[in-house]
Amino acid sequence: MASAGGAGADHSPPPRSLVFAFYLTGHGFGHATRAIEVVRHLIAAGHEVHVATAVPEFVFTAEVRSPRLRIRRAILDCGAVQADALTVDPLATLEKYREAAVVPRESILRAEAEWLSSIKADLVVSDVVPIVCRVASDMGVPSVCIGNFSWDFIYAEYIMEAGYHHRSIVWQIAEDYSHCDILLRLPGYGPMPAFRNVIDVPLVVRGFRKSRSEVRKELGIEENAKVLIFNFGGQPAGWKLKQEWLPDGWICLVCGASDSQDVPPNFIKLAKDAYTPDVMAASDCMLGKIGYGTASEVLACKLPLVFVRRDYFNEEPFLRNLLEYYQNSIEMIRSDFLAGHWKPYLLRALTLQPCYNGPIIGGEVVAQILQDTAVGKKCVSDKSSGARRLQDAMVSGYVLQRAPGRDAGIPDWYSLSKTETETGAGPTSKNVATKESAASSRCIEDFEILHGDLQGLTDTIEFLKSLSELSGNDLKSSKKQRLERTAASVLFDWETEIYVARAPGRLDVMGGIADYSGSLVLQMPLREACHVAVQRSHPSKQKLWEHTKARQLENAGLVPVVQIVSFGSDLSNRAPTFNMDLTDFMDGGKPISYEKARELFCQDPSQKWAAYVAGTILVLMTELGAQFTDSISILVSSAVPEGKGVSSSASVEVSTMSAIAAAYGLNIIPRDLALLCQKVENHVVGAPCGVMDQMASACGEANKLLAMVCQPAEVKELVGIPTHIRFWGLDSGIRHSVGGGDYGSVRVGTYMGRKMIKCAASDLVSESLTSGPPVQSDCYKENGMGVLKSEAALEYLCNLPPHRYEAVYAKDIPEVISGEAFSEKYGDHDDTVTVIDPKRSYSVKAPTRHPIYENFRVEAFKTLLAAGNTDEQLSALGELMYQCHNSYSACGLGSDGTDRLVNLVREMQHMKTSEGGSPSLFGAKITGGGSGGTVCVIGKNCARSSEEIAEIQRRYKAETGYLPILFDGSSPGAGKFGYLKIRRRCP
């Protein structure tokens, strides 16, 4: 038995396009939906897939549109015959299978052999049609099955209950499966002893297309309404649904209802083509039966499932075991379901805390294994095969002894937790879900969540875990970590509410430094985030550190104090704690100036970091008039690495201000909060950044690009990342800082260029008014003068089109100018956050040109994202990124490390193209403020791309000695997360 995440696997791409024959059972759409995910990855990798199935063709073509996908109608098995959604007819099933696959067996063997030969199949894939394994074996073609159950196990129960004379069917099915080379076993599996070689793979799950709010808006459902999705596989048309079955205020979305079915006003019939994962993500719980499709998707989106048991379907107990292990389901007794006694079950479902955090990339993993198997690579080990098959056989005996409607009696030693931890058969070697679910369980036990939702974020669960451990004060760590934990352990009163906020870093896909010039930018919130916990308390009740107490005694009076602990100080040269009297922020009854605050935080270099945290308090005082008479305790824990150009500072500012706002009842919308946090960085910290970092951290959504026009901060839309495209961040190891000289001087040069353009436009207007233009049409006179006047008043450089810049102004913009010469001719450069040094020379032409052309590139990039899925689309997107990177370098914001990474991507792309293949990576660019930091890479969303990214990491390390940090994944912004209000449970 092997795991899909095994070490030492060689996943180099195949030498040619492969042909896969994919046989799919006609039983239910759950098999089809997971097959589609696998097929999609195979097609994206450039292969040809022929699907043979009884499932309607539109199920595939609606989601995968490609000439390399061929659908052929074929009935080679029958699944389970159901009288309705809950009732299986065992005898009818066995008789139908006999008619479909036993009687015509010889003709099937001949016909399928001819078909496989005609398409020149490299590999036969079966989910989980038995007979084709024998066909493949007879032809010498390797075969792979995919599933969480096999039909011999399902039908074994049927022959015991209703058709022992059909027992030869089960023997034949098992014999057919034994010819399969590999079983790719999905989570929630039952015993399948007929298979010789097994690889455990992660959940195969369809992705989301729309956000929860988008789906609700389309359906006309308010955000705060409780929504139930009702899904029994498209077969509940005969059930009469009643309004009183739902709790007051609830809405039920009905899947698979017939056109003639009438529903009460609190029930909504969904369209036949409704995309179920999106509907599930927009719901609060689900009522249905347990099958693989339902189980995998409720686990993936952490949706509580209320299920009604089916008899005579042995897949169910194992999936139920999986769901219950991750606190994801409760059972509704069938009599209560049919009588409409739903309310207590639905209300109880809302108390569940689903905690599955394992991988859901099974489609990609399976596709890679299929590709490797097709080219003859060995993917499995024979180790433990005999033991596994014996365990399967024993469990089969246990399960077959159960009576209908009774628990299956799965032995403890075969349970999910045992098998995954003992055999290493968990989802991947890097992410064993049992550990994370245990952490989740401990967090739920230690804290009462009074407001908010964990949203299944594993890093939030880990942060709560770190909070729960503080009272124990485990000091098995470095000296500096001990200082952090000792200080943090006495920071909070555990009997009082604590407010927790979370804000992610961001990957600058396009836009970068053009943000302060008003450009459109495209930003992706990262998986890595900063968590901040805040507690307010009366000064007489705050738990103070000893040196803080001493200062208060010296001042002879209680004053509100802010105490801050920052985890991770051992990774940088900063003190782990900071404290100050909040009265130090006041002068004469008013907040002190930002300049004075900046001087205050600069007194001790090791505590300058506190400006990002405590500075949010001063900005709230100054801009909103907020009063802080209570003391504040703040714990900061960030997983966003510093100096990598991924907005570590913005994530700290946004999460801190979000938590403080929650604690003090300040209702600040995400956009306004981002603008306030920019003031922290610009005026208190003194870094002249634009607003895109804070906006991405506050307003972003997972797996979407925040499209924002920085004039000053208008969110244009949230652009869904197409499923065939993926973005990565690769850190160069060269520290980046927006407070550095290069970034500031380029900004000064940009504003100098804007001032020069405005002055030149004003001069042209004046000349036109005094001397008069050449004889032109009245229309030209009016429009030409209007354009010049608007350019003379230009507020944002990005509003100047490239053609106007080149035609009118480019020739007069100098390459370089000294600060003194500029000031003498033009006066001030009109930037409130930078100052011109008269003794310094500034590059002007490149910094002026960059935002004008970058805005055009970003607009083109956004438009191209909506184009068709072709290599030409990706090549064009990549070219725009390469152009952006070169423009950064022209401004003086490049670095050896980022140039090296971009060149490695370009070399990888060129190598694949020169070999006659299709590249997987298409472009790269430096990000954020430049001068080091992280490179953004664009490529196909496939396993091969990930392998090439890993190869680039290895090459970079070989050349520089530094292994780049990889940023891969996305998570919600602070606005989407909201806040948690928690309180420690009493022991």
N, C-alpha and C positions, 0 to 999 in steps of 0.2 A: 504494500500500500504506500502511496506517495502523496505528497502535498504539492499543490500548484505553485507554491512559493519556494520550492526546493532550491538549495544553493547549487551553484555550478551549472545551471541550465544554460545551454547555448541557444539564443534566440536570434541568430543572424537570419536575415531575410532569405527566402528561397531564391534559387537562381532563375525562376520563371514564374509566370502566372499559372496557378493551379486550378484544377476542376474538382469541385466537391459535389457529390450526390447526397442531398439531404432529405432523408425520409422522415416524415412527421406523422405521428398518429392523429387520427381525426377526432380524438376524445377531448373535447373542450378547447377553449381558446388559451388556457394557461400554457399549454405546450407551445402553441403558436407564438405567443408573446415573447417567451424566452428564446425561441428559435430565431425570431426576427432580430433580437439583439445580437446573437452570434452571427447571423447572416450579414447584418449591417457592417460588422467589423471585418468579415472576410471580403466583402465587396470593397470596403475602403482600402484594404490592403492590395487591391488590384486583381483579385481572384474571380473565378466564374463559379456561380452556385446554381445548381439545378435542384429545385424543391419538388418532391413527389409527395402529395398529400391530398386528403379529402377536404381540408379546410378551404373555404372560399378564397379565391385569388386576391380579392380586394384587401383582405386582412394583411397581406404582404405588401402589395403595391401601394397601399395608402401610406406606408412608412418607409419603404425602400424603393426608390425609383432609379433603376439602373438597367442598361441593356445587358449587363453581366448577370442579372437575376432572371432565371427562367422558372416558370411554374407549370407543373404537369399534374393533372388530376389522377390520383391513384388511390384505390381502396385496398389496403393490404392488412388491415386489422379493423376492429370495431370499437375498441375502448370498452366502456361499460354502458349497457342499455339502461336508461333511466325513465321511469314512468313520470316523475316530476323532479324538481331540484333536489329533493331529499330522499328519493326512493329509487334504489337500484334493483333491477330484476335479475338475479343471478342466473337462473335457468335460461332466460331469453338472451342473456349476454353470451353464455357458452354456445348456444345454438347459432347465434349470429356470427360468432367468431369461426365456428366450424364452416358455415356457408361462405364466409369471406376469405379465409386463409387456409383451411384444411382441405376441403373438397377440391379447390382449384390449385392446390399446392404445386403440382408439377408444371402447370402452365405458367404460374407465377415465377417459378425458378427460371424457366426458359426466357420469359418475356423480360424479366428484370436483368438477366445476364446480357441479353441483346441490347437493352437500353444503356446499361453501364458501358458496354463496349462502344456503342455509337457516340457517346459523349466523351469517351476517353477519360473516365473518372480516375482521379488520383487517390481519392479517399471516399469511403461510404460513411456517412454520419446518420445515426438513427436515434430518434427520440419518440418512443422506444419501440420501434416496429421490429418484431423478432426475426421474421423470415429473411430480411435483407442481410442479416449478419451471416447467414448460411450462403446466400448468393455471393456475397463478397468473398467469403472464404474459398468457395469453389472456383472463383475467377482469379484468386491470388491478389485481390485488392484489399488493402488494410481497412478495417472498420472500427469505428468508435461510437459508443452509445453515450447519450447524455440523459441523466434523469435522477430523480430522488426515489423512484420505485421502478419495478419491472412487472410485466403482466403475469409472469408465472406466480409471483407472490400474491397478486390481487386475485387471480382466478383460483388459487389453491383454496381459498375460503369458500368460493362458489361451489366447487365440486364436493366439499364437505357438507354444504347446506342443501344443495338442490340438484346436483348432477354428477354423481360419482361415476356414472357411465361415460362421462366426458373427460375422465382423468388423463387419458392419453394426450389431450390438448395441452395440459400443463407440462407433461413430460417433454413434448415436442418443442414447446416454447423455451423451456430451460435448455434443451439441447441446442436450439438455434442461438440463444444468447451466449452459450459457451464458445461459439466460434468467433465472438467479438474480441478484438485485440485489447481494447481499453474501455473501461467504464469511467466516464467523468461524473463523479458522484456529487450531487448538489446537497446543500444543507437541508436538514429535515428528512434524511434518507431512512428508508426501511431496509430490511435484510435483502440482499441480492446475491446469494451464494453461487449462482450459475456463472458469474463473471470471474475470470482468472486474475485480471489486473485492474486495479482501481486507483484513480487519482481524485482526491478531494479538491473541489473548486469552490470559489465564493458564490454568493447569490448572483444569479443572472436576473437583473431588474431593468425595466425600462426607465429612462430618465424623464425629468419633468420638462414641459414646454412652456408653461405659464405659471405665474405666481399665484398664491392663495387669493390675494386681493383681486387679481385680474379675472380669475374664474368666478369669484363671487360677484364682481361687477357685471360680468356678462350674464349671469343668471339672475341678477336683480336681488341679491341677498346681501344684507348689511353685514359689516365686519364683525359685529358683536353677537350675531345670531348663532345659535347652536345648530349644527348641520350634521345629519346622519346620512350616510350613503348606504343604499339598500341594493345588494348585488348578490343574486343567486344564479349567476351564469346564464342569464337570459331566458330563464324558464318559469318565472313566477306569474305569468299572465293571468292564470286562473284564480289567483288569490285576491280577495276583496280587501283592500286596505281601508282603514278607518281613521278619521281625524283624531279621535280620543286615544289612539294607541301611543301617541307621542307626548312627551312632557310639554307643558305650556311654552309657547314661543319657539319651539323646535321646528325645523324644516327637514324633510326627508327627500333626498334625491334618488329616484328610482331608475336603476339600470335595466335595460332589456325589456321594458314594458311594451306591450303590443299597441298598435295604433287605436285599437278599439277599447283598451282598458281605461276605465274612468278612475281618477284618483281624487282624494279630498283636497281642499285648498292648501293645506300645509304639506302636501306632497307635490313634487315636481318631476315630471317625466323627462329624462334626459334623451337627447338625440341618439339615434342608433350608432352614429360614428363618434360619440363623445369619447375623449381620450381619458381613460379611467385613472391613470396615475395623477393627472392634474386635478381631477374631481376629488380623488382621495386626499390630496394635499390641501384642498380647500375645505375639507370636512373635519369634524371633531371626533367622530367614531364611525365604525362600519358595522352593519348587520349582514351576515352572509354565512356561507358554508366554507369549510376549510379545504382549499386546494393549493397547489404550489403557487399559482399566480397570485392569489389573494394573500397567502402567507408571506411570500417574499416582498410584495409591495407594501403591506402594512408594516412589516419590519423596517423596510427602507425609509418610510416616511413617518415612522413611530406613531401610527394611527391605531388606537385601541380597537380591537375586533370583538364583537359579540357574535358568537357562532352557534349554529344549530347543527347538531350531530347528524351524520348520515350513517346508515347501516350498510354493511357489506362493501366497505371501501377501506382496505387496510392501509392506504396511504395516510389516512387522517390521524391516527394516534401519534405517529412520529412527527408530523407537522404541528400537531397540538403540543407535543412535548417541547418542540422548538419555540413556539409562541409563548408558552407559559414560562419557560426558562427566562425569556427576556421581558416578562411582565407585560405581555402584549395582548392578552385575550381573556375572556370569560365565556362560559357556556350558558346559553339560554335553553331551558328545557323545552322540548318540542311542543308539548301541550300548551305552555305559556306563549310560545311564539304563535301558534295557530289561533289561540284565544285572544291575542292582542295584548297580553300582559307584559308590555315591553318596558314600561317606564323605569322600574327598579333596576333592570339590567343596564339600561342606557346611562342612568345617573351613576351607577357603580362604575361603569366603564370610564367615566371621566376622572375617576380617582386613580386609575392605573398610571404608572410611570414607565412607559415603554423605554427600553434602554439598549436596544441593539445598536452597536457601533462598529460592527464588523464591516468588511469591505463589501461593496455592491458592484464590483467590476468584473463579475463572472463572464459577461459577454466577451470582454477583451481577452481575459485569461483563456477561456475555452477556445476562442478563435486562434490564439497563438499555439496552443497545444495541437489543434487540428492541423495547422500549417506545418508544425514540426514533424508530426506523425506522417503526414503525406510525403515528406521528403526523406523519410527513413530514419529520423533521429529517435533515439531511445528516450522515452519520457518517463518510464516507470521502473521501479525496482521490484524484484520478486520477494523482497523482505516482508515478512508478516502476512503473506498472501494466504497461507494455509490457516493461520490463526484467525484471520478475518473471516474466511469462508465458514469456518466452524462456528464462530460467533453468530454469523448470519443465519446459519442453519438452526442453531439453538433458539434464537429469537423467533424465527419463523414458527417453531413449535409452540413457543409461549403464546404468540399472538393468535394462532389458529385455534387455541383452546377457548378463546373468549366467546361469550354469547352476544348476540346482536344487542346493541345499546349499552353494553358494559365496557368498562375500561379495558384496554388491551393488555395490561399487566406487563409492560416493558421492564425487563430487569434493570436494577440500578446500575449494574456494570456496563450496560449498553446505552445509558442515558447520554445526553448531549455533553454535559460537563465532564463526565468520565472519559468518554472516547476522545474528545478534543484535547484534553490535557494530557492523557496518557499516551496516545498514539501520535500526537502532533498532527492530527487531521483537521485542525482548525482552519479558518479561512485563508490566512497567509502566515508565513513565518514571522512577519513583522507586526501583525495585528491580531492577536488572539482575542476574540470578542469576550471570552469568559472573564478575562482580567478587567476589561472595561466595564462590563455589566456589574461585576462585583463592586468596583469603585462607585458606580452609579448607585447601587443599592446602599452602600455605606453612607453616601452623601444624603440620600433621602432619609435614612434613619437618623442621622445626626442633626439635620436641619429641617425646620418647618418652613416651607416656602409659602409665604403669605401673599405674595404677588409675583407674577411673571411666570416664565416657562423656560426650562433648560434647553428646549428646542433640539435636544439630542446632540448638543455640542460637547464632544468629549473633553475639550480643553476647559470648558466651564465646569464640567464634573470634576476634573482634576483640580481646578482652583478651589472648589468647595471642599474637596478632600484635603487640600493643604490648609484650609481654614480649620477644618475639624481636628487636624493634628496639632494645631498651635497650643491648645490647652495642655497637651501632653508634653510639648516642648522637647521633642526628641532631638538631641544635639549631636547625633552621629554625622557630622558634616565638618566642612572646613571652618577655620576660625572666623572668617568674615561671614560665612553663612550662619554660624552660631550667633553672631551679633545681630544679624537680621531677625532670626527666629526668636531670640530672647526678647528683643524689643517688640516684635509683633505679638508675642504671647501675652503681653500685658497691655496691648493696645486697645482691645475691645472689652466692653461689658457684655458677656455672652447672654445675659438675660434681656438685653435690649435689641431692638431691630437694627439690622445692618443692611445697607443698600449696595447692591453689586451691579456694575455696568461693564459692558464689553465692547471694544472697538477694534476692528482689524487693521492691519497694515494694508498697503495697496501696491499693485503692480501697475506701473505707468505703461499702458499699451501704446498709446499715441498722445501727443500733446506736450507733455513735459514742461520745459521752462517757458513755453509760449503761453502758459496760463496767466501770468501777470500782464501779458499784452492782449488779453481778451479772447484767446483762441478757444475753439471747441477742443475738448480733451476727452479721451476714452480711458477710463480707469477701472481696474478689476480689484475688488476687495479680496485680500488673501485669506487663506485658512488660518495663518498665524495672527494672534490678536493679543491685546492688552486687557487685563481684568483689573478693576479697581473696586475695593470695598471701602465704604464710607459709613461712619457712625457719628451722629451729633449727640452732644450731651451737655448738660448744664456744667459750667466751670467747676462747681463744687462737687460734681459727681464723676468728672472725667478721671480716668486712671492715668496718672502722670508718671513719666520717667523721673528718676531721682534728680538729675540735673535740672529738669524742668521745674520740679518742686522747689529746688534751691533758688532758682531765679524768681519764682513767685514770692517766696518768703522775703527775698531781698527787696522786691518791689512793694512789699507790705500790702498785698491785696490780690483778690481773685480776678483774673482777666481771662477772656476766652483765648484758648491756645489751639494751634494746629500742630498735630504730630503726624509725621509721615514716615513710613517704612517702605523702602524699595527693595523687593527681592531681585537678586541677580547682580547686586553691586560688585560681587567678586569677579564678574566678567569685565568690569571696566574700572577705571580709576576714579571712583566716587565713593562718598560716605554712604553707609546703608540707611542712615536715619537723618531726619531734619525736623526741627521744631522752631516755632516762633510765636510770639504773642500777636494775635490778630489786630491788636491796637497799633502795632507797628505799621499797619497798612493805612492808618488814619492820621491826618494832620489838620488840626483846627476844625474837627468835625466833618472833614471831607476826605475822600480817598487820596492817597499820595499820587504824584504823577507817575506815569509809566517809566520815565527816565530815572526817577529816584528809586523806583522798585528795581530797575535793571542794575543800578549801582549796588543796591542792597544784596542782590543775589550773586553779584560778581566778587564780593569781598573774599569769599573762600572758594577757590576753584573746585574743590572736592564736593561742594554743595551747590554748585551752579545748576545742577540738574533739577533742583527743587523748583526752579522758575517755571518749568513746564507743568508742575502740579499745583503749587501754591499760587502761581500766577493766574490760574483760572478763577480763584476767589477774588482777586483784585479786579479782574475784568468784569466779573458779575457785579461787584460793588460799583464800579465806575460806569458801566454801560447800562445796567438795569436798575441801579439803585438798591440792590439787594443788601440787607443788613444781616450780619453774622454775629449775634450776641451769644450763641452757643459755641462751645468748643467743638473741634472737628478732628476725628481720627481717620487717617487714610492709609490703606495698604495698597501698594502698586505691584502688580506681577505681570510682566510683559514677556511674551514669547516672540515678539517682533524684534529681530536682532538690530542692534544699533549700527549706524554707519554703512548700511547696505543699500541705501537709496530706496527703501520700501516704506517710508513714512513711519518710522518708529516713534518720532516725536508727536506726530499728529494723533497716532493711536493713544498715546498717553494723555494728551490734552483732551481729546474727545471723550475717552472713557472716564477721566476724572471729572470733567464738567458734567457729564451725564449722571454720574453717581451723586454728585453734590446737588444737582438740580432735583433729582428724585428725593433725596433726603430732606430738602427744604421746600418741596412742593412747588418748584419753579417749572412752569409749563413752557418749554422752549422747543420749537419745532426743529427738526434736524438741520435744515438749511441755516437757520439763524444761529444754532449752536456751532456750526462749522465756522461761520463768520466771526463769532466771538472767540473761538479757539485760534483763528488766524491772528487776531489781535494779541493773544497771548504770545504767539511765536514772533510776530513782527515787533511788538512794542515792549514786552516784558523780557523775553529771551533775547531779542535783538537780531533775529534771523529774517532776512528779507524774502520770505517765501510767498508764493501765490496761495490761492485758497483751494486748489484742487485736492491736495492731500487730505485736508480736513473734511472736505465735501465727500470724498470717496469713503473715508472712514465712517462718516456720520450717515450718509444717504445711500450707500451702496447696497446691493443685494447679491446674494450668492449666485455664482455662475452667470452673472450679467455684467456688461460694461456700462458704467455710469457715463452717459454722454452729457457733458455739461459745458455751457458757454460761460466763460469766466468774465462776465460783464455785469456785476462782479461775480455772481454765482447762481446761474439759472440752469436748473436741471432740464435738459431738453427731452431726454427719455432714457429708459433702461433698455439697453440693446442686448437681446438674448444671444449668447455665443452659439453659433450653429454647431450641431452635434458632431460634425466632421472636423471641426477646428478646435485646437487646444493651444493654450498659452502657458509657457513656463518662465520662471525667473531663475537666472544663474548669477550667483554672486562672484564678483571678480577678486574679492579679498582686499581690494584697495578701498580704504575708508572714504566715505562720502560725507560731506557736510554742507548744508545750504548756508551755514554761517561762514563758510570759507571765502577766501579772497577771490577765487576765480568766479564763483557764482555771483557774488556781489558786483564785481567789475563788469561782467557780461550784462547784468541787469542795468547798471549805470549806462553802458554803451547803448543798450536798447532804447532807454528813455532819451538819451542824447539824440539818437537817430530820429525818434518820433518828434522831438522838438525841432530838429532841422527840417523835417518834412513839413511840419506845420508852418514854420517860418517861410519856407520856400513857397508853399501854397498861398500864404498871405501876400507875399511879394507879387505872385502872379495875378492875384485878384486886384491888387493895387495898380499894377501895370495895365491890366485890362480896362480899369475904370478911368485911368488918366489918358492913355494913348489910344484906346479903342482897339478891338481885335480886327483882324482881316475881315473882309466882307464874307459873312456866313449867313446861313438861314437863321430865322428868328428862333426856331426850335433848338438849333445847335447853340446859339448864344445863351438861351435860357438854361439848358441842361449843362453846358460846359461851365458856366459860372456857378451853377448850383453845386456841381461836383467839387470845384476848387474851394468854394466856401466851406463845404462839409469837411474837406481835407485840412483846411486851415484850422478847424475846430476839432481835429481828430482826437478822440479820447482813448481809443484802443487801436494799437497799431495793426491788429489783425483785421480791422474793418477796411483796410486798404487792400484792394485786389492786387495780385501779382502783376497783372498787365499794366496797371496804373503806376505801380512802383517802378517797373522797368522803363516805361515810356517817358515818365516825367521826372522822377527823383533819383533813380539809382546812380546816374552819372555824377551827381553833386554830393553824394555821401562819401566822406573820406574813409580810407581804411582805418586810420588811427588819428586820434586827436588828444592833446594834453588837456588835463582838467582846467588848467589856467586859460588856455586858448579858447576852450569852449565857453567858460564862464564870461570871458571878456566879450565874446560875440553874441552869445545867446542868453546869458544870465543863468537862471536855474533850469534844471532838467525836469522839474515838476514831478518828482517821485518822493513820496512822504517817508519812505523807509530806507532810502540810501542817501549817502552824502558824497559829493564830488571831492576828491582829493586833488587840489590844484597841481601838485608835484607829480602826479601819476599820469601815464599815458593810457588811454582806453581804446580798445578795438571797437569800432562803430559799425562798419559796413556789414560784417558777418552777423553780429547780434541784431542788427536792424532787419536784415533780409530773412533771418531764420523764422521769426514768428509769422511773417507775412506768408511765406511758403508753407510753413508747418500747418497753419490753419487750413490751407487748401488741401494738403495731404491728408489731414484728419477727416475732412469732409468726404474726400474720395474714399478713404479707408472705410468709413461708416457705410457709405453707399455700397461698396463692394461686398461687405459682409452679408448683404441680403441677396447677392447674386447666386447663381447656381453652383452646385458642388462640383467644381472642376479643378484640375491642376492649374489652369490659367487663372482662375480666381485667386488661388493661394499664391501663385507666382506674383501677381499684381500686388497683393497685400504685402508680401515679403519685400518687393521692390520699394514700396513706400517706406517700410521700416528701415531698409538700408539707406535710403535718401535722408531720412531723419537722422540716422546715426552719423552720416558724413557731415551733415549741417552742424551737429553738436561739435564735431571735431574742428570745423572751420571757426567756430566761436571760441575755441580754446578750452572746451569742456570735455574733451576726450581723455583717455588714459591708456597706457600700454595694456593693462589687464582687460578692459572692456573691448578694446580693439582686437585683442587676441581671441576672445570668446566669439565675437562677431565673425572674425575670419574663419574660425573653426566651423561655425555653422555654415558659412558660405562654401568652405571646402567640402563639407559633408554633402551639401546640396549638389555641388558640381560633380563630385565623384559618382553619385547615384545617376545623375543625368548622363554623364559620359559613358557609363556602363550600359546605357540603353534602358535603364529602369526608370521608375517614377520616384522622385525624391519624397521624403517624409517631412523634412524640415525645409522651410521656404524663406525665412528671413529673421533678422535680429536687429536690435538697436539698444543703445544705452538708454537709461531711464532717469526720470526725476531731474535732479539738479546736475547730474553728470559728474565729471572729474572722479571717476571710480564708481563704486556701488555695483548695481545689478544690471544685467542685460535681459531684455525681454525677447523671447523666442516664439515664433509662430510655426505650427506644423499640423500635420494630420492627427486626428484623435485616434491613434492606433498604437498597438504594442510596439511596432517597429520604431515609431518616433521616440517612445520612451527609451528604447535600447540605444538609439543614436544620441539622445541627451546624456545617457550614462557614459557612452563612449567619449563624448566631448568633455565630460567631467574628468575622465581618466586621462585624456590627452593633455588637458590643462594642468592637471597635477604633475604629469610627467615633465611638462615644460617649465612649470613655475614652482613646484613643490607644494602648491596649495590646492586642496580639493574644494571646488565651489559648493556652497550651500545651494540646494535646489528648492525653489518655491513652486509648489504644484498643488493646486486646489484653491477653493474659494469658500467664503463664509459670509453671513449677513453683516451688514453695517450696524452701527449703534442704534440707529432709528428703528430698524427691524427687530433688533434684539430687545429693545426697551430696557427694563431693569428688573432685577430680582429684589424682593424684600424678604429677608430671611431672619429666622431667630433660632438659636440653638435649642434643641429639645432638652427637656429636663432629664437627667440621668435616671 
